[in-house]
Amino acid sequence: MEERGLAPEDIRSPEEIAKLPFTEKSDLRDTYPFGLFASPMKDVVRLHVSSGTTGKPSWWLTPRKIWTYGLR
C-alpha cells in the first residue's frame, strides 16, 4: 500500500477497493515456493500446495494463530 501511496482510511467506498494491490496467482508462481509468506516458517502448522497442472504448483500456509482460532 505504501508503494501506491495508500492508507487504510483512503478506502471509503466499494469502488475504491480497485486501488488496493491484490496478489495474483502469477505472484505466487513467480516467488515459488516460499517467497510471499507473511508468517515465519516456525509458526506454520499446515502447508498446502496445488497440483501445478498449469505450471509450477502454488503454495500457501496456515499459521498457528489461524489454526488455533479455527479450533475454537
N, CA, C and O atoms as a GROMACS GRO file, in nm:
protein
  288
    1MET      N    1   0.082  -0.118   0.000
    1MET     CA    2   0.000   0.000   0.000
    1MET      C    3   0.087   0.125   0.000
    1MET      O    4   0.050   0.227  -0.058
    2GLU      N    5   0.203   0.117   0.065
    2GLU     CA    6   0.293   0.233   0.067
    2GLU      C    7   0.338   0.270  -0.074
    2GLU      O    8   0.347   0.388  -0.108
    3GLU      N    9   0.368   0.169  -0.156
    3GLU     CA   10   0.412   0.196  -0.293
    3GLU      C   11   0.307   0.272  -0.372
    3GLU      O   12   0.340   0.351  -0.461
    4ARG      N   13   0.180   0.251  -0.340
    4ARG     CA   14   0.071   0.319  -0.410
    4ARG      C   15   0.026   0.445  -0.338
    4ARG      O   16  -0.067   0.513  -0.382
    5GLY      N   17   0.092   0.478  -0.226
    5GLY     CA   18   0.057   0.598  -0.151
    5GLY      C   19  -0.078   0.587  -0.083
    5GLY      O   20  -0.149   0.687  -0.069
    6LEU      N   21  -0.116   0.466  -0.040
    6LEU     CA   22  -0.247   0.444   0.020
    6LEU      C   23  -0.235   0.414   0.169
    6LEU      O   24  -0.138   0.353   0.215
    7ALA      N   25  -0.334   0.458   0.242
    7ALA     CA   26  -0.351   0.423   0.383
    7ALA      C   27  -0.490   0.362   0.397
    7ALA      O   28  -0.576   0.390   0.313
    8PRO      N   29  -0.516   0.280   0.499
    8PRO     CA   30  -0.648   0.218   0.513
    8PRO      C   31  -0.763   0.317   0.507
    8PRO      O   32  -0.869   0.286   0.452
    9GLU      N   33  -0.744   0.435   0.562
    9GLU     CA   34  -0.853   0.535   0.562
    9GLU      C   35  -0.880   0.594   0.424
    9GLU      O   36  -0.978   0.666   0.406
   10ASP      N   37  -0.794   0.565   0.326
   10ASP     CA   38  -0.816   0.613   0.190
   10ASP      C   39  -0.924   0.534   0.116
   10ASP      O   40  -0.975   0.579   0.014
   11ILE      N   41  -0.959   0.418   0.166
   11ILE     CA   42  -1.060   0.334   0.102
   11ILE      C   43  -1.191   0.357   0.175
   11ILE      O   44  -1.212   0.308   0.286
   12ARG      N   45  -1.280   0.431   0.111
   12ARG     CA   46  -1.406   0.471   0.176
   12ARG      C   47  -1.531   0.420   0.104
   12ARG      O   48  -1.642   0.436   0.154
   13SER      N   49  -1.513   0.360  -0.011
   13SER     CA   50  -1.628   0.308  -0.085
   13SER      C   51  -1.588   0.180  -0.157
   13SER      O   52  -1.469   0.155  -0.177
   14PRO      N   53  -1.686   0.099  -0.196
   14PRO     CA   54  -1.653  -0.025  -0.269
   14PRO      C   55  -1.574   0.001  -0.399
   14PRO      O   56  -1.491  -0.080  -0.438
   15GLU      N   57  -1.601   0.113  -0.464
   15GLU     CA   58  -1.531   0.144  -0.590
   15GLU      C   59  -1.382   0.166  -0.566
   15GLU      O   60  -1.301   0.139  -0.655
   16GLU      N   61  -1.346   0.215  -0.449
   16GLU     CA   62  -1.206   0.245  -0.420
   16GLU      C   63  -1.124   0.120  -0.388
   16GLU      O   64  -1.002   0.127  -0.378
   17ILE      N   65  -1.190   0.007  -0.373
   17ILE     CA   66  -1.117  -0.119  -0.348
   17ILE      C   67  -1.025  -0.151  -0.465
   17ILE      O   68  -0.922  -0.216  -0.447
   18ALA      N   69  -1.061  -0.106  -0.584
   18ALA     CA   70  -0.977  -0.131  -0.703
   18ALA      C   71  -0.839  -0.066  -0.689
   18ALA      O   72  -0.747  -0.106  -0.761
   19LYS      N   73  -0.822   0.030  -0.600
   19LYS     CA   74  -0.692   0.094  -0.578
   19LYS      C   75  -0.596   0.003  -0.502
   19LYS      O   76  -0.475   0.024  -0.506
   20LEU      N   77  -0.649  -0.097  -0.432
   20LEU     CA   78  -0.567  -0.182  -0.347
   20LEU      C   79  -0.484  -0.280  -0.429
   20LEU      O   80  -0.528  -0.327  -0.534
   21PRO      N   81  -0.363  -0.310  -0.382
   21PRO     CA   82  -0.282  -0.412  -0.451
   21PRO      C   83  -0.334  -0.552  -0.416
   21PRO      O   84  -0.354  -0.583  -0.298
   22PHE      N   85  -0.353  -0.633  -0.514
   22PHE     CA   86  -0.401  -0.770  -0.492
   22PHE      C   87  -0.294  -0.869  -0.534
   22PHE      O   88  -0.219  -0.844  -0.629
   23THR      N   89  -0.287  -0.980  -0.466
   23THR     CA   90  -0.197  -1.088  -0.503
   23THR      C   91  -0.264  -1.171  -0.611
   23THR      O   92  -0.380  -1.212  -0.597
   24GLU      N   93  -0.192  -1.196  -0.717
   24GLU     CA   94  -0.244  -1.278  -0.826
   24GLU      C   95  -0.170  -1.412  -0.826
   24GLU      O   96  -0.063  -1.425  -0.766
   25LYS      N   97  -0.229  -1.509  -0.892
   25LYS     CA   98  -0.168  -1.642  -0.895
   25LYS      C   99  -0.026  -1.636  -0.951
   25LYS      O  100   0.062  -1.710  -0.906
   26SER      N  101  -0.004  -1.550  -1.048
   26SER     CA  102   0.131  -1.538  -1.105
   26SER      C  103   0.232  -1.490  -1.001
   26SER      O  104   0.349  -1.527  -1.007
   27ASP      N  105   0.188  -1.407  -0.906
   27ASP     CA  106   0.278  -1.364  -0.797
   27ASP      C  107   0.325  -1.483  -0.716
   27ASP      O  108   0.442  -1.491  -0.678
   28LEU      N  109   0.235  -1.575  -0.689
   28LEU     CA  110   0.270  -1.694  -0.612
   28LEU      C  111   0.365  -1.784  -0.691
   28LEU      O  112   0.461  -1.837  -0.636
   29ARG      N  113   0.336  -1.800  -0.819
   29ARG     CA  114   0.423  -1.884  -0.903
   29ARG      C  115   0.563  -1.824  -0.917
   29ARG      O  116   0.662  -1.896  -0.912
   30ASP      N  117   0.569  -1.691  -0.934
   30ASP     CA  118   0.697  -1.625  -0.957
   30ASP      C  119   0.787  -1.625  -0.835
   30ASP      O  120   0.909  -1.610  -0.848
   31THR      N  121   0.732  -1.642  -0.717
   31THR     CA  122   0.811  -1.641  -0.593
   31THR      C  123   0.816  -1.780  -0.530
   31THR      O  124   0.846  -1.794  -0.412
   32TYR      N  125   0.786  -1.880  -0.609
   32TYR     CA  126   0.782  -2.020  -0.567
   32TYR      C  127   0.910  -2.061  -0.496
   32TYR      O  128   1.016  -2.019  -0.541
   33PRO      N  129   0.908  -2.140  -0.389
   33PRO     CA  130   0.787  -2.186  -0.322
   33PRO      C  131   0.747  -2.102  -0.201
   33PRO      O  132   0.630  -2.108  -0.161
   34PHE      N  133   0.837  -2.023  -0.141
   34PHE     CA  134   0.802  -1.958  -0.015
   34PHE      C  135   0.819  -1.807  -0.017
   34PHE      O  136   0.829  -1.745   0.089
   35GLY      N  137   0.823  -1.745  -0.133
   35GLY     CA  138   0.858  -1.604  -0.143
   35GLY      C  139   0.762  -1.504  -0.082
   35GLY      O  140   0.808  -1.399  -0.037
   36LEU      N  141   0.634  -1.530  -0.078
   36LEU     CA  142   0.539  -1.430  -0.030
   36LEU      C  143   0.475  -1.464   0.104
   36LEU      O  144   0.379  -1.399   0.144
   37PHE      N  145   0.526  -1.563   0.173
   37PHE     CA  146   0.466  -1.599   0.301
   37PHE      C  147   0.481  -1.484   0.400
   37PHE      O  148   0.589  -1.425   0.411
   38ALA      N  149   0.376  -1.452   0.470
   38ALA     CA  150   0.376  -1.342   0.567
   38ALA      C  151   0.407  -1.390   0.708
   38ALA      O  152   0.423  -1.308   0.798
   39SER      N  153   0.415  -1.518   0.728
   39SER     CA  154   0.446  -1.574   0.860
   39SER      C  155   0.576  -1.651   0.852
   39SER      O  156   0.605  -1.716   0.751
   40PRO      N  157   0.656  -1.645   0.958
   40PRO     CA  158   0.778  -1.726   0.958
   40PRO      C  159   0.745  -1.875   0.960
   40PRO      O  160   0.644  -1.916   1.017
   41MET      N  161   0.828  -1.955   0.899
   41MET     CA  162   0.801  -2.099   0.890
   41MET      C  163   0.786  -2.164   1.028
   41MET      O  164   0.718  -2.266   1.039
   42LYS      N  165   0.848  -2.108   1.132
   42LYS     CA  166   0.834  -2.166   1.266
   42LYS      C  167   0.690  -2.158   1.317
   42LYS      O  168   0.653  -2.232   1.408
   43ASP      N  169   0.608  -2.068   1.259
   43ASP     CA  170   0.469  -2.052   1.300
   43ASP      C  171   0.372  -2.132   1.215
   43ASP      O  172   0.251  -2.130   1.240
   44VAL      N  173   0.422  -2.200   1.115
   44VAL     CA  174   0.337  -2.274   1.022
   44VAL      C  175   0.297  -2.409   1.082
   44VAL      O  176   0.382  -2.484   1.130
   45VAL      N  177   0.167  -2.438   1.079
   45VAL     CA  178   0.120  -2.568   1.126
   45VAL      C  179   0.065  -2.653   1.012
   45VAL      O  180   0.047  -2.774   1.027
   46ARG      N  181   0.039  -2.590   0.899
   46ARG     CA  182  -0.015  -2.664   0.786
   46ARG      C  183   0.031  -2.598   0.657
   46ARG      O  184   0.024  -2.476   0.643
   47LEU      N  185   0.077  -2.677   0.563
   47LEU     CA  186   0.124  -2.628   0.434
   47LEU      C  187   0.040  -2.693   0.326
   47LEU      O  188   0.022  -2.815   0.325
   48HIS      N  189  -0.011  -2.613   0.234
   48HIS     CA  190  -0.096  -2.662   0.125
   48HIS      C  191  -0.024  -2.637  -0.007
   48HIS      O  192   0.055  -2.542  -0.018
   49VAL      N  193  -0.049  -2.718  -0.104
   49VAL     CA  194   0.011  -2.699  -0.236
   49VAL      C  195  -0.088  -2.746  -0.343
   49VAL      O  196  -0.154  -2.848  -0.327
   50SER      N  197  -0.096  -2.669  -0.453
   50SER     CA  198  -0.181  -2.710  -0.565
   50SER      C  199  -0.110  -2.819  -0.643
   50SER      O  200   0.007  -2.848  -0.618
   51SER      N  201  -0.180  -2.879  -0.737
   51SER     CA  202  -0.121  -2.987  -0.817
   51SER      C  203  -0.023  -2.933  -0.920
   51SER      O  204   0.062  -3.008  -0.969
   52GLY      N  205  -0.032  -2.806  -0.954
   52GLY     CA  206   0.059  -2.749  -1.052
   52GLY      C  207   0.029  -2.792  -1.194
   52GLY      O  208   0.120  -2.796  -1.277
   53THR      N  209  -0.096  -2.823  -1.225
   53THR     CA  210  -0.130  -2.873  -1.358
   53THR      C  211  -0.107  -2.770  -1.469
   53THR      O  212  -0.093  -2.809  -1.585
   54THR      N  213  -0.104  -2.640  -1.436
   54THR     CA  214  -0.081  -2.539  -1.539
   54THR      C  215   0.056  -2.475  -1.526
   54THR      O  216   0.080  -2.368  -1.582
   55GLY      N  217   0.146  -2.537  -1.455
   55GLY     CA  218   0.281  -2.482  -1.436
   55GLY      C  219   0.334  -2.522  -1.300
   55GLY      O  220   0.313  -2.634  -1.254
   56LYS      N  221   0.404  -2.429  -1.236
   56LYS     CA  222   0.456  -2.456  -1.102
   56LYS      C  223   0.341  -2.467  -1.003
   56LYS      O  224   0.241  -2.396  -1.016
   57PRO      N  225   0.352  -2.554  -0.904
   57PRO     CA  226   0.249  -2.561  -0.800
   57PRO      C  227   0.245  -2.430  -0.720
   57PRO      O  228   0.347  -2.362  -0.708
   58SER      N  229   0.129  -2.395  -0.667
   58SER     CA  230   0.115  -2.280  -0.579
   58SER      C  231   0.113  -2.329  -0.435
   58SER      O  232   0.045  -2.428  -0.405
   59TRP      N  233   0.186  -2.262  -0.346
   59TRP     CA  234   0.195  -2.300  -0.206
   59TRP      C  235   0.125  -2.195  -0.121
   59TRP      O  236   0.131  -2.076  -0.152
   60TRP      N  237   0.061  -2.236  -0.015
   60TRP     CA  238   0.010  -2.144   0.086
   60TRP      C  239   0.009  -2.215   0.220
   60TRP      O  240   0.012  -2.338   0.225
   61LEU      N  241   0.006  -2.139   0.327
   61LEU     CA  242   0.022  -2.199   0.458
   61LEU      C  243  -0.088  -2.154   0.554
   61LEU      O  244  -0.158  -2.057   0.529
   62THR      N  245  -0.100  -2.227   0.663
   62THR     CA  246  -0.189  -2.189   0.772
   62THR      C  247  -0.103  -2.167   0.895
   62THR      O  248  -0.045  -2.262   0.949
   63PRO      N  249  -0.092  -2.040   0.941
   63PRO     CA  250  -0.015  -2.014   1.062
   63PRO      C  251  -0.087  -2.064   1.188
   63PRO      O  252  -0.209  -2.078   1.188
   64ARG      N  253  -0.012  -2.089   1.292
   64ARG     CA  254  -0.065  -2.139   1.418
   64ARG      C  255  -0.180  -2.052   1.470
   64ARG      O  256  -0.279  -2.105   1.520
   65LYS      N  257  -0.168  -1.921   1.458
   65LYS     CA  258  -0.270  -1.830   1.510
   65LYS      C  259  -0.405  -1.857   1.443
   65LYS      O  260  -0.507  -1.862   1.512
   66ILE      N  261  -0.408  -1.874   1.313
   66ILE     CA  262  -0.533  -1.900   1.241
   66ILE      C  263  -0.583  -2.041   1.272
   66ILE      O  264  -0.702  -2.061   1.292
   67TRP      N  265  -0.493  -2.138   1.275
   67TRP     CA  266  -0.530  -2.277   1.305
   67TRP      C  267  -0.597  -2.285   1.441
   67TRP      O  268  -0.700  -2.351   1.456
   68THR      N  269  -0.539  -2.219   1.541
   68THR     CA  270  -0.595  -2.222   1.677
   68THR      C  271  -0.732  -2.153   1.680
   68THR      O  272  -0.824  -2.200   1.747
   69TYR      N  273  -0.743  -2.042   1.608
   69TYR     CA  274  -0.872  -1.971   1.604
   69TYR      C  275  -0.981  -2.061   1.544
   69TYR      O  276  -1.094  -2.061   1.592
   70GLY      N  277  -0.948  -2.137   1.441
   70GLY     CA  278  -1.044  -2.224   1.376
   70GLY      C  279  -1.090  -2.339   1.464
   70GLY      O  280  -1.197  -2.395   1.441
   71LEU      N  281  -1.011  -2.376   1.564
   71LEU     CA  282  -1.048  -2.486   1.653
   71LEU      C  283  -1.141  -2.444   1.765
   71LEU      O  284  -1.198  -2.529   1.834
   72ARG      N  285  -1.156  -2.315   1.784
   72ARG     CA  286  -1.241  -2.267   1.893
   72ARG      C  287  -1.388  -2.284   1.864
   72ARG      O  288  -1.472  -2.249   1.946
   0.00000   0.00000   0.00000
